[in-house]
Amino acid sequence: MEIFVLAFFVLGYLVLAGADIGVGMALPYLGRSASERREVIAAIAPFFLGNEVWLVAAAGVLAGLFPELEGELLSGNYTMVVALLLAWVTRDAGLWLRGRVPGARWQAFWDGATVAGSWGLALSWGGLLSHVLLDIQGPLAALPALVVAALFAAHGMTFAALRLRGVLRERAAVLSGGAGEARTYALTSAAFLTVGVLAGLRLPLEPGTSGPLLAPVVLALIPLLVAAQGWVWWTFRHRVTGPSYL
């Protein structure tokens, strides 16, 4: 049961947050002006904080139910974990701060932070997942990391195509052939699920002694998380029509 709880949160994070990370990566391509970039950011604005809850929940489950695995992952991938956290902070700072001052240079700087942080997140996750899957050392480890990062970008592009309108949608739909955004999004989601499951099968998933106590508590909270996420997606289900609160 503990394994399924961890898989639920990790896979949910990859599919949901993978979309907003990918949109951030593609921001310079999708938005050619400050106003266009603001509208592109509006496509992920209602979702990115809720998506990050899945990562926080996954980290809590990992620490509480799989303490030995947590120590192994952190000690063996310390540099990538630190890079991931720094990229996370940088990306979120860019999203929150770009609209705080009405100046072109200010907005351009924080747009750059959003892009850099998004690429940092994708490459960090690519490095972690490829290390678990392939255990490649040295410069060759960058190749599978780039493949995973490309999956993040493709996932974000298809999500943007589902959320945007007009010219912005046309740019985002370059991978889905116009009207096939939902199908392409399903394919990239399935790819994330496949990578996540294969990585999980490579890990020594031995629950700790606290599993029987903590797992039922986490299971009781899952319906609340899913309901909150579902409410947000239903509320913001329509395509973006203008800038958001960000």
Secondary structure, DSSP 8 states (H G I E B T S, - for coil): -HHHHHHHHHHHHHHHHHHHHHHHHTHHHH-SSHHHHHHHHHHHTTTHHHHHHHHHHHHHHHHHH-HHHHHHHHHHTHHHHHHHHHHHHHHHHHHHHTTSS--HHHHHHHHHHHHHHHHHHHHHHHHHHHHHHH---SGGGHHHHHHHHHHHHHHHHHHHHHH--HHHHHHHGGGTTTT-HHHHHHHHHHHHHHHHHHHHHTS-----TTHHHHHHHHHHHHHHHHHHHHHHHHHT-S---S----
